[in-house]
Structures are given as structure tokens and as C-alpha cells.
Amino acid sequence: MALSNLFERGRDFVWTIIDTFNDPNARSKTVKFITLLITITVLVLLILMLWWDQTASDFNPSDNATEMAAIRQQQIVTGYTSTATLITLTSSLLDKPGGYLSNDVMPPSIWMDNIPNWEFGVLVQIRDFSRALRNDISRSQSQSLEDPDLSIAEPQFNFNNDSWMFPPTEREYRKGVAALESYLARLSDPSNNDAQFYARADNLADWLAIVEKRLGSLSQRLSASVGQIRINTDLAGDSAANQSTPTPDEVLTQTPWSQIDDVFYETRGSAWALVHLLKAVEHDFSDILEKKNALVSLRQIIRELEASQETVWSPVILNGSGFGIMANHSLVMGSYISRANAAIIDLRSLLNQG
């Protein structure tokens, strides 16, 4: 009986709708209402897209560390600025306008790809620095014990970047931030010598080696926006070298047109995070850098990366040919990244000198 009543109610509702559309006046009012509702929905989504299509704000690592230390009543010691910068970078990723968008599955963020790619670029640098902090900078030698908080933080930042639920990505990254904050509290405690940050030339050079490879990869992907036939140099420099499977002497590399803006914004996010980390490193490794006469080299790297953060006035990322009429934003970005990468190679050479 209940099922029969439900069927009758549904049938009556359908016929009511049909009768409404048969009446010209009622049909006109219904169409106007639906049109107004769709228009309002589209406008709200567009406003949200414009608001959320913003990257995190810049900050000064030294001032940020001073403010954090004052609020938490902690002492600024060697490594405090770098750790505080890593915490702030991750928090900025999660708390910027719109929050963390890479794992969203609902409009309007599901239609936005520039900010998620920017987020991934920032995340890669967070992962690399947290790994260097755990494996090298916080340890005096290869046989020393790893820091318990850093052993928690580093895996958390390597959690899947687009998990919507069970668990959501944001929850895992905040666990990583909490572990970093615990390490920072122990690091700044004069009575606790378990947490350490060793500002040594070899530790800095090891992290820069990772940065060098990241920037080199990004530079290659940016340059491939127009397509290039490249000579295979995989085994160059070692006559006894070999590889698993043979590859042609010349390789065509080209970034698919649908991914050109993705690579651009990933690079932009990576460079943004690096600017802040390098400024923090300048503070914590200042004695080493001055001794090696490498401060100028570091500041030049920062300047090149800062230039990659200039406002993009074009509404879309253009992909003109190298010397064509239209601009190629990827090649412009690639030039800054390549120069920064070359400067990092020089800086590593200075650090490795006795």
C-alpha cells in the first residue's frame, strides 16, 4: 500500500510539472526562475574561482622566524629560521584562499588546474627539504640516530597529494606540520640537546644537489614546449657505461600542448618555495657562506628565482615559437630557471672546496 501511494504521489508530481509547462504564463515564470538560478550559480562560481585563483602571500623568513619565536616564547638558534620557513610554507599551502585545492572534487576547484599545479611545485620543495633535514642536516654523521619528529614529518609530506577522503591529504600534511613544530620546540630549548641542526657545508651542498636536479628537470620540460630533437647524452662522459635498454641517438622531446600551462605553474610554485627556503638558508648557514665567499652566489640564485615570480599579464600561457611573433612564456620561465640552476652548480663547487 505504501509503495502504491508513493507511486501515485510521484505520478501526480510529474503531471503537475507537465500541466505547468502547458500553461504559457506558468511556463514563462518557471523558465525565468531557472535562468536566474543558473545565472546566480555561475556568477558565484566565477567569483569563487577568481578568489581562489591566488597563490599564497610572500613572507620574509627572518621576520617570520622572529615572530614565531616571540609568540611561542622560544629562542632563535641555528636552524630555527629554516625549520620555521618549512612550517610556514606548508601552512600557507593549506590555508591560502580556497585552501588546498589539489584534492578537491567539487566545482569550481575541479575546473581549476593552475593553482593545483602551483601547489604541487611547492609541495615538491617541501618534500625535498624535509628529506634533507631528516637524513642529513639533523644528523652529525651517517651512523647517528635520526630525529624522531623528523622521521614522522617527512613521510607525512610524501602522502598522496590528491586524496579527497580516507584520509584527506590536508589531515596528513597537518600531522607533518605538528611534527615539525615539535622538532622546532626541542631545537630551541637550550636544556635539550637531542634535536640538532648542523649548518655544515656538506649538508647544504647535499640539499643543493637535489635542488639542482629538480630545476634541471623543470628547465628541460619548459624548453620542450616548442619541441626539440635532442642528442642522447645519457651515457656521455663514461666509456664503460651501459644502460638497461637501448635508446636512439636522437630523441624528440615535446611537452603536450594541454600540459604546457601545468608545467609553467608547477615551476612557478617550485621557484616560489625555493626563494623562501634559500633566504632561510642564507640566515642559518651565514657563517659557512661567508667563509666560502659564497653569499653573492646564493643571492644571485635568489634574484633569478624572484624574477620568475613577476606578474603574468596574459590571460593564458602562450606557446609561441622561440623567435616567432607570439611570446612563449615557458621559454622565458626556462631561462630564469636555467640561470638559477647554473648558479647552484657554481655554489656547490664553492661549498665543496676546502
N, C-alpha and C positions, 0 to 999 in steps of 0.2 A: 504493500500500500504506500509506504514511504517513497519507494522508487517511482511509483506511478505519479505521485504528487510532484516529485522533483522534475519529472519529465514534462508534466503539464505546465509547471511554472516556467521552465526553460522555453517551451514552445510559445507560451504567451509573451515572454520577453522578446523572442525573435520577431513575432508578428507585430509587437508594439513598435519595434525599430523599423520594420518594413512599412507599417502604416505612417510612421513619422516621415519617412522619406517620400512617401506618396503625396504628402501634403506639401505644396511648394513653399509656404511660409515657414513651416517647421523645418523643412529640408535646408532652406537658406540659413536659418539660425544655427542649425547643427553644423553646417559646413563652416560658417564663420567662427563658431566656437572652436572647432577642431583646428582651423587655420591659425587662430590666435594662440591656442595652446602649443601648437608646433613651433610657431614663431618665438614665443617666450622661451620655450625649451632650448631652441637653437641659440638664442641670444645669451641665455645663462651659460650654456656650454662654451660658447665663444669667449665670454668674459673669463670663465674659469681657465680656459686654455691660455689666454693672454697672461693671466695672473701666474699660472703655474709654469709658464714658459720662461722662467727666470732661474739663473744659476745662483748658487749661494754667494753671499757677500764676502768681499775680501777682508782680511784682518791682518794686523801686524803680529807676528809670532812672539816677539819680545814683550810687547804690551799685553798681549793675550795671556802670556805666562805670568806676568806680574799681577794682572787682575785675578787670575785663578788662585795664585798663591795667597793674595790678600783675602779673598773670600773664604778660602779653606784654612787660613792661618797656617800655611806651610812655608817652608824655607826653600828658596830657589837654589838649586845645586846643579852641578854638571849633569846634563841630560834632561833637566826639568822642562826646558823650553821645547825640545824635540818631542818629548812624550806628550806635553800639553797640546802641541800642534797636531799630533796624530789624533788625539781625543777630539779636538775641535773640528778637524776635517771630517771625521766620521759623524759627529753630531750634526754638522752642517749638512751633510748628505741626507740625513734622516729628517731634519727639522726645517729645511728650506721651504719656500712657498709651495704648497701642494704635497709636501712630504716626499717620501721616497716613491718614485713612480715606476721603477723598472718591473715591479711585480704586480702592478695594477691590472685588473681585467675588466674594468668598467669605464664607460665614457666619462670625461673626454680624454683621460690619460692614455687609454688604449690606442687612441689615434695619434698620440704624440710619440715621436721616436728620437727627436734631437736631445731632449733632456735625459731620457734613459741611457742614451749612448754617452752623454757627458758624465752621467753618474758612473757608468762602467769605467771610464777613463780615470776618474778619481779613485774608484774602488781598487783598481789595479795598483796604483801607487800606495794606497793604504796597505794592501796585502804585502807588497814588496818590502815596505819599510818595517812593518810589524814582523815579517820573517827575518829581516836583517837584525832587528832589535832582539828577537828571541835567540837566534843562532849565533850571532857574532858580538853585537855591541854590549849586551848584558853579561857576556861570559869572558873571563880572563884568558882562557885557553880552551883547546878542543876537548880536554878531559874534564872540564869543570861542569858542575850541575847547571841545568837550565833553570831559569826563574819560573816558579810555579804559576804566577799570574800570567806571564807572557806565554806559557805553554797552553793556557786556556784562550787567551785573546787571539793569538794567530790563527788557530783553526776556525774560530768563530767567524772571522772576516773572510775565510775561504768557503763559507757556506754558500749554497746556490743563490745567485743574485736575483732570481726571479720567482722565488717560491711565494705563492699567494697565501696559502694556509698549510697547516700541519707540518711544520710550524711556519709562520710568516718570516720572511727574510729580516724585517726590521727587529723582531724579537731577538734573533740570533746575533745581529750586529750590536744591539744594545748590551747583550751579555759580554761581548768583546770589549765594549767601552767600559763597562763596570770592572772588568779585569784589569784594564789599563789604569783606571783610576785607583785601584787597589795597589798596583805597582808604583804609581806616582806617589801615593801617600807613604809607602815604605821607603821609596827612593829619597824623599825629602826629610825623612826622620833621622836626625843625627845619631840617635841611640840605636838605630837598626842598620847593620852593615850587610844584611842579606841581599838587599836589592842594590844593584850597581849599574852604572852606565859608563863604559870605558871609552873615553874620547881619544882614540888612538888612530894613527894614520892608516894602519892596515884595515881597521874596521870601516872607516869612511871609504877607503878605496874599494872594499868588497861590495858595499852598498852601491857605490857609483858604477861598478861593473854591471850590476843588474839594471840600473837606470840606463846605462849606455845601450844595452841590448833592447830595452823597451823602446827607446827613442829611435834606434836604428830600424826596428821593425815598423814603427809608425811612419818614419820617413819613406821607407820603401812602398808602403801601402798608399801613402799620399801621392807619391810620384807616379804610381801605376794608374792614376785617374785617367790619363790620356793613353795608356797602353804603351808598352816598351818591349822591344826584343832585346833581352839581356843575355850576355855571355855567361855561361855557367861557371862560377868561380868556387864551387863548393869544396873542391879538393886542392885549390891553389895554395902554393907555399910548402907542400909536403909531398915529395915524390913517392913516398911509400904509403900514402894514404889511400884508402878504398872506402866504398860505401855499399849498403845492402843491395840496392837495385840500381841498374844503370839509368842515367838521365841524359837527355840530348845536350849537345854543346851550346845550343841557343834556346832560350825559353821565352815564350810570350807571356808577359805578366800584365794583367789589366783588372782593375777593380770594377765589378759590375756597376752599371750606372745607378742602380737602385740602392747601392751601398756607399756611394761617394759622400753624401752628407753624413752618413753614420760614422765613417772613418774620420771625417773632419771634426765632428763634435766629440768623438772619443778622444782624439788627440788634444782638443781644446781642454777637456776635463783633466786629462793626464798632466798637461802643462800647468794648469791652474793649481793642482795639488802639489806639483813639484816646486813651483815658485815658493810656496809656504814652507815646505819641508827644507828646501835649500837655505832659506832665510833662517830657519831654526838651527840648521846645521852650522851656519856661519856663526851663530852665537855660542853654541855648545863646543864646537871644535875650533874656536878662535885662536887658541894658543898654538895648536898644530898648524893651522893655516898660515899664521904669521911666521912661524918658524920655517915653514917650507916656501914662504914668499908666494903663497897661492891664493891669497884673498882676492886679488884682482881677477884671477881666472874664474873664481867662484861667482863673483859679482857680474862678470860678463855673461856667464851662463844664465843667471837670473834675469839679466836685461834682455837677452834673446827670447827667453820664455815669456817674459812680460809683454813683449811685442806681439806675441801670438794671441794675446787676450784683448786686442783692440776691437772696437765695435764693428760688427759686420753690418754694413748698411744695406746690403742686398737682401731682399725678402727670401731668396733661395740661394743655395750654394751653387755657384756657376761652375761649369766644367769646360771652359773654352780651351782651345789648343794652346800649346806653350807660347807661341808668338802670334796668336790669332787676334781677331777683333774683340772677342769677349774675354773677360777675366777668367782665370782659373784659381779659385780660392784654395784648392788643395795644394797646388804648387807653391802658392805664397806661404801657406802654413808649413809646407815641407821645407822651405828654405830656412825658416826660423828654427825648426826642429833639427835640421841637419847641422846648422851652425852651433846650436847648443850641444849637440852630440859630439861634434869635433872638439869643442872646448872642454867637454867632460873627459875625452881621451887625453887631452893635454894635462888636465888637472890630475888625473890618475897617475900619469907619468911623473908629475912633480911629487905626489904623495909617496910613490914607490922609491924615489931617490933617497939615499941615505942622508 
